[in-house]
Amino acid sequence: MSRLRDLALRLETPTPGGVALVIVAVANVLLWALARPVGQPTERYVGEICGAEAVLLFSCTLVLAMLLPVVERAFRGLDRVVVWHRRTATAATLLLIPHVALASSTPDPYAHGLSPALGDVALLGLLMLTSGRWRRGCAQRATTVSCAGSRARPTSGG
């Protein structure tokens, strides 16, 4: 019973911003599933869906990082915006693993030139950005900004 109570304490009440992010992410996958071209190999198409979802989530991550007042209100506080920023960035980064593995599982007649190599370079750059050293510096800067910013205020409980 104690574990169940602990889990209930960790669950957060849904915010309009969080609900909107989840709806957009699920709608993107559904649209890709419904618009599948005839003759597209399943493995490669699932890899493309993972890549498209990663791009969408990275875009949401950038919007959350802009610290717009309307975004802060939609998530009911800056602290929740930061939590969702981390969630979307983590999910997007993890989606790149199946994207790389599956999108290149079967030959693509439209992939030519430097496209696959540029994708590998971009992934390497992303992995370097998400290394521990960079993240520690980013967390320190975020703490400095939130402590110095006038909009940094605790949210009401719940």
Backbone bond lengths (Angstrom), bond angles and torsions (degrees), N, CA, C in turn:
res aa  C-N    CA-C-N  psi(-1)  N-CA   C-N-CA  omega(-1)  CA-C   N-CA-C  phi
1 M - - - 1.448 - - 1.525 111.18 -
2 S 1.326 115.27 -33.48 1.461 120.13 -179.89 1.518 111.37 -63.35
3 R 1.328 116.16 -39.92 1.476 119.88 179.92 1.525 111.07 -64.64
4 L 1.307 116.14 -40.86 1.453 120.34 179.23 1.525 110.80 -63.32
5 R 1.326 116.88 -41.32 1.455 120.83 178.23 1.531 111.05 -64.83
6 D 1.361 116.40 -40.36 1.464 120.33 178.10 1.516 110.91 -62.93
7 L 1.342 116.64 -40.18 1.461 120.25 178.78 1.519 110.40 -64.29
8 A 1.314 117.16 -41.92 1.465 121.00 179.72 1.526 110.62 -63.12
9 L 1.314 117.40 -34.21 1.459 119.66 179.26 1.522 111.36 -69.85
10 R 1.331 117.51 -30.00 1.460 120.20 -178.48 1.523 113.04 -82.45
11 L 1.327 117.44 -21.11 1.455 119.23 179.57 1.523 109.31 -67.83
12 E 1.305 115.88 136.58 1.461 119.10 179.75 1.522 109.44 -104.69
13 T 1.286 115.48 152.93 1.453 119.07 177.01 1.518 108.71 -72.57
14 P 1.318 116.99 138.91 1.466 119.39 -178.82 1.526 111.14 -62.88
15 T 1.322 114.73 142.36 1.463 120.77 175.59 1.522 108.17 -110.65
16 P 1.315 118.13 156.62 1.468 119.56 178.10 1.531 112.50 -56.45
17 G 1.322 116.67 -38.43 1.457 119.89 179.77 1.520 112.62 -66.27
18 G 1.324 116.51 -43.25 1.462 120.65 178.91 1.522 111.68 -65.13
19 V 1.324 116.09 -41.84 1.466 120.46 178.18 1.528 109.91 -63.12
20 A 1.324 117.10 -42.88 1.469 120.68 179.34 1.533 111.23 -62.22
21 L 1.333 116.98 -42.25 1.469 119.70 178.63 1.521 111.57 -61.75
22 V 1.316 116.97 -44.62 1.467 120.74 -179.60 1.523 110.31 -64.40
23 I 1.324 117.72 -42.45 1.471 120.90 179.52 1.526 110.73 -62.74
24 V 1.317 117.30 -44.46 1.468 120.74 179.82 1.532 110.67 -62.99
25 A 1.327 116.83 -42.60 1.470 120.36 -179.01 1.524 111.37 -65.20
26 V 1.328 116.97 -43.71 1.467 120.48 179.97 1.535 110.19 -69.01
27 A 1.320 117.84 -40.89 1.471 121.33 179.16 1.518 110.94 -61.97
28 N 1.330 117.48 -37.76 1.463 120.31 178.78 1.525 111.15 -61.62
29 V 1.320 117.03 -44.93 1.468 120.63 179.18 1.530 110.29 -65.26
30 L 1.331 117.15 -42.42 1.467 119.84 179.73 1.525 111.82 -62.91
31 L 1.331 116.56 -42.51 1.470 119.06 178.68 1.523 111.36 -62.69
32 W 1.328 116.65 -41.95 1.461 119.67 177.49 1.527 110.77 -63.75
33 A 1.310 117.81 -39.61 1.464 120.70 -179.68 1.533 111.12 -66.85
34 L 1.325 116.40 -38.21 1.466 120.13 -179.61 1.525 112.89 -75.03
35 A 1.322 117.55 -25.98 1.469 121.17 -175.30 1.521 112.46 -99.71
36 R 1.316 117.43 22.93 1.468 120.27 -177.88 1.521 110.77 -65.39
37 P 1.334 116.58 126.26 1.461 119.60 178.29 1.533 111.61 -69.71
38 V 1.295 115.70 151.31 1.460 121.24 178.02 1.528 108.96 -67.54
39 G 1.303 116.56 136.68 1.459 121.05 176.27 1.518 114.74 85.29
40 Q 1.286 117.76 1.25 1.469 121.05 179.14 1.526 108.82 -77.97
41 P 1.354 118.10 125.22 1.466 119.56 178.31 1.531 111.26 -60.98
42 T 1.318 116.68 137.93 1.466 122.04 -174.75 1.511 112.22 -58.90
43 E 1.343 117.60 -46.74 1.460 120.26 -176.72 1.526 111.33 -59.75
44 R 1.319 115.72 -47.46 1.458 119.51 -178.55 1.529 110.96 -65.38
45 Y 1.331 117.30 -39.02 1.456 119.61 -179.17 1.523 111.82 -67.50
46 V 1.327 117.46 -38.83 1.466 120.25 175.56 1.530 109.15 -62.95
47 G 1.323 117.40 -39.28 1.464 120.76 176.50 1.525 111.93 -62.75
48 E 1.333 116.42 -39.28 1.463 119.93 177.83 1.529 111.27 -67.57
49 I 1.326 116.86 -37.71 1.467 120.29 176.74 1.526 109.67 -62.57
50 C 1.330 116.45 -43.61 1.478 119.66 178.89 1.528 110.74 -61.79
51 G 1.325 117.32 -39.95 1.457 120.78 178.28 1.522 112.24 -66.21
52 A 1.337 116.20 -42.63 1.471 119.77 179.05 1.528 110.78 -65.74
53 E 1.323 116.79 -39.19 1.466 120.20 178.22 1.529 110.59 -66.42
54 A 1.335 116.76 -37.76 1.464 120.43 177.60 1.525 110.73 -63.00
55 V 1.322 117.09 -43.02 1.468 120.27 178.36 1.528 110.32 -62.78
56 L 1.330 117.50 -43.49 1.458 120.77 178.15 1.532 110.91 -60.45
57 L 1.330 116.64 -45.84 1.459 119.81 -178.21 1.524 111.99 -68.38
58 F 1.336 117.31 -36.49 1.465 119.17 175.27 1.526 110.60 -64.60
59 S 1.328 117.16 -36.81 1.464 120.54 176.72 1.525 110.69 -64.08
60 C 1.321 116.24 -42.72 1.478 119.92 176.40 1.521 110.65 -62.86
61 T 1.322 116.55 -37.90 1.459 121.04 178.50 1.522 110.61 -61.07
62 L 1.324 116.75 -41.64 1.466 119.88 178.19 1.523 111.84 -65.29
63 V 1.313 117.08 -40.67 1.463 120.00 178.25 1.528 109.93 -63.07
64 L 1.328 116.63 -41.79 1.463 119.79 178.98 1.526 111.74 -65.48
65 A 1.320 117.38 -30.64 1.466 120.85 -179.16 1.526 112.31 -74.46
66 M 1.331 117.91 -15.07 1.463 120.15 -177.66 1.522 112.79 -74.76
67 L 1.318 118.12 -13.19 1.471 123.20 176.70 1.536 112.34 56.00
68 L 1.302 115.94 45.04 1.456 120.48 177.04 1.527 110.07 -74.29
69 P 1.332 117.34 141.51 1.470 119.71 179.52 1.530 113.03 -57.66
70 V 1.327 117.86 -37.19 1.470 120.33 -179.64 1.527 110.31 -66.26
71 V 1.315 117.48 -36.55 1.467 121.13 177.55 1.524 109.60 -68.46
72 E 1.317 116.26 -42.05 1.464 120.44 178.92 1.537 110.84 -60.36
73 R 1.316 116.55 -40.38 1.470 119.88 178.43 1.532 111.10 -68.21
74 A 1.320 116.84 -39.17 1.468 120.69 -179.02 1.531 111.83 -64.30
75 F 1.318 116.72 -29.74 1.465 120.76 179.78 1.524 112.23 -99.82
76 R 1.326 116.51 2.09 1.471 123.56 178.92 1.525 112.24 58.45
77 G 1.334 115.33 46.74 1.457 119.15 173.34 1.508 113.27 132.05
78 L 1.313 114.81 149.27 1.459 121.58 -179.60 1.520 111.92 -65.45
79 D 1.334 117.54 -33.57 1.451 120.04 -179.54 1.530 111.18 -63.39
80 R 1.317 117.66 -37.54 1.468 120.50 178.13 1.521 111.82 -74.67
81 V 1.320 117.61 -31.41 1.471 120.15 174.76 1.520 109.25 -61.61
82 V 1.322 116.86 -42.98 1.464 120.63 -179.71 1.527 110.85 -64.37
83 V 1.329 117.16 -39.64 1.469 120.56 178.39 1.527 110.35 -63.22
84 W 1.322 117.21 -45.37 1.467 120.17 179.08 1.526 111.40 -68.44
85 H 1.314 117.69 -33.46 1.465 121.16 175.46 1.526 109.22 -58.63
86 R 1.306 116.17 -46.84 1.467 119.64 -179.64 1.525 111.14 -66.98
87 R 1.324 117.75 -41.04 1.466 120.87 179.39 1.522 111.82 -60.42
88 T 1.333 116.48 -47.18 1.470 118.83 -177.59 1.525 111.09 -68.15
89 A 1.330 117.60 -37.95 1.460 120.28 179.08 1.523 110.96 -66.57
90 T 1.317 117.29 -41.06 1.466 120.98 178.91 1.522 110.73 -65.53
91 A 1.318 117.03 -46.63 1.465 120.35 179.38 1.521 111.18 -61.30
92 A 1.320 117.23 -42.48 1.462 120.94 -179.83 1.524 110.85 -64.00
93 T 1.314 116.87 -42.95 1.463 120.14 179.64 1.524 110.64 -64.15
94 L 1.324 117.29 -42.55 1.464 120.37 179.24 1.525 112.29 -66.46
95 L 1.332 117.39 -31.46 1.469 120.35 178.19 1.522 112.38 -68.82
96 L 1.318 117.37 -17.96 1.462 119.23 177.94 1.529 112.44 -70.27
97 I 1.324 117.07 -24.27 1.470 120.02 179.32 1.529 111.06 -64.36
98 P 1.346 119.13 -55.71 1.468 116.64 176.63 1.527 113.00 -66.81
99 H 1.324 117.10 -27.72 1.468 118.85 177.99 1.523 110.68 -61.34
100 V 1.315 116.60 -49.68 1.466 120.32 -179.07 1.523 110.49 -65.10
101 A 1.337 116.56 -41.95 1.465 120.32 -177.43 1.530 112.52 -69.02
102 L 1.317 117.56 -41.70 1.461 120.78 -172.65 1.522 114.22 -92.35
103 A 1.318 117.79 -34.30 1.468 119.16 -177.07 1.521 111.42 -65.45
104 S 1.317 116.59 -25.46 1.471 119.53 178.60 1.519 111.77 -104.22
105 S 1.353 118.30 15.57 1.464 121.25 -177.06 1.525 112.47 -70.69
106 T 1.308 117.51 -31.50 1.466 120.96 176.01 1.522 107.83 -127.87
107 P 1.313 117.31 148.67 1.468 119.47 -178.69 1.533 111.81 -59.84
108 D 1.312 115.23 137.38 1.459 121.51 179.38 1.523 108.04 -106.78
109 P 1.333 118.04 118.64 1.461 119.63 -178.61 1.532 113.09 -66.01
110 Y 1.333 117.61 -18.47 1.452 120.75 -178.51 1.525 113.07 -93.66
111 A 1.325 117.38 -12.72 1.467 120.64 178.73 1.523 108.35 -84.16
112 H 1.328 115.62 118.39 1.457 119.66 179.27 1.513 109.37 -148.56
113 G 1.290 115.07 166.78 1.458 119.58 177.40 1.512 112.67 69.78
114 L 1.317 114.91 -136.83 1.455 121.16 -174.49 1.527 113.80 -91.58
115 S 1.309 118.77 1.80 1.474 120.70 -174.45 1.522 113.84 -51.98
116 P 1.339 120.02 -54.66 1.465 118.82 -179.03 1.534 112.47 -63.64
117 A 1.324 117.51 -37.75 1.463 120.27 -179.67 1.526 111.17 -67.25
118 L 1.333 117.46 -38.58 1.464 120.12 177.60 1.526 111.34 -65.76
119 G 1.314 117.05 -36.04 1.456 120.49 175.60 1.522 111.57 -63.40
120 D 1.329 116.41 -40.07 1.467 120.04 178.01 1.523 111.07 -65.61
121 V 1.337 117.22 -39.86 1.471 120.72 178.11 1.529 110.16 -64.75
122 A 1.334 117.06 -41.23 1.466 120.64 178.45 1.527 110.82 -63.56
123 L 1.329 116.96 -41.32 1.464 120.16 178.39 1.520 110.98 -64.27
124 L 1.320 116.72 -41.55 1.469 120.10 177.70 1.527 110.45 -61.56
125 G 1.328 117.80 -42.99 1.461 121.24 177.93 1.517 111.52 -62.75
126 L 1.327 116.61 -40.48 1.459 120.16 178.53 1.525 110.99 -64.23
127 L 1.317 116.79 -41.71 1.464 119.94 178.59 1.521 111.18 -64.13
128 M 1.316 116.98 -36.23 1.460 119.82 177.41 1.534 110.40 -67.12
129 L 1.330 116.74 -39.23 1.467 120.32 179.59 1.520 112.03 -66.24
130 T 1.309 116.79 -32.01 1.455 119.62 -177.39 1.519 112.39 -92.61
131 S 1.310 117.04 11.23 1.464 119.42 177.88 1.525 109.41 -66.43
132 G 1.299 117.00 161.56 1.456 122.33 -176.24 1.517 113.83 -58.30
133 R 1.300 117.48 -40.23 1.467 120.46 -177.31 1.527 111.30 -63.65
134 W 1.322 117.37 -44.93 1.462 120.79 -179.74 1.524 109.95 -66.62
135 R 1.343 117.12 -41.92 1.464 120.51 -178.47 1.520 111.36 -63.80
136 R 1.327 117.53 -38.45 1.471 119.61 178.08 1.523 110.27 -62.19
137 G 1.331 116.65 -43.71 1.465 120.07 178.12 1.510 112.15 -63.47
138 C 1.336 116.48 -39.20 1.463 121.19 178.66 1.520 110.16 -65.47
139 A 1.315 117.43 -41.73 1.462 120.60 179.11 1.526 110.81 -64.40
140 Q 1.318 117.30 -38.04 1.462 120.28 178.51 1.528 110.42 -65.88
141 R 1.336 116.65 -42.28 1.459 119.85 179.24 1.529 110.38 -65.37
142 A 1.340 117.21 -40.56 1.465 120.63 179.84 1.524 110.76 -63.84
143 T 1.323 116.87 -38.42 1.463 120.15 178.13 1.515 110.27 -65.11
144 T 1.327 116.27 -42.79 1.459 120.41 179.55 1.524 110.47 -62.43
145 V 1.330 116.86 -44.22 1.459 121.21 -178.73 1.524 109.88 -65.58
146 S 1.349 117.30 -45.51 1.462 118.44 -176.25 1.521 111.56 -70.27
147 C 1.327 117.68 -31.35 1.463 119.27 178.42 1.522 111.11 -74.90
148 A 1.321 117.03 -33.22 1.457 120.20 -177.56 1.531 112.04 -87.00
149 G 1.343 116.51 -22.89 1.463 119.89 -175.66 1.505 112.31 -73.30
150 S 1.309 115.93 145.52 1.461 120.02 -179.52 1.522 111.31 -76.12
151 R 1.351 117.82 -21.71 1.460 120.23 -178.19 1.518 111.84 -84.68
152 A 1.341 118.22 -8.52 1.449 120.39 -179.14 1.519 109.07 -73.88
153 R 1.320 115.64 110.51 1.455 120.19 179.61 1.523 107.85 -147.61
154 P 1.299 116.51 148.61 1.464 118.52 -179.95 1.522 110.73 -68.98
155 T 1.325 114.66 151.02 1.455 118.53 177.58 1.518 108.55 -88.25
156 S 1.299 114.85 161.19 1.460 118.00 176.94 1.514 108.27 -70.68
157 G 1.288 117.58 155.54 1.464 122.63 -174.76 1.510 112.42 -55.88
158 G 1.356 114.08 154.45 1.472 118.24 175.86 1.402 110.98 111.42
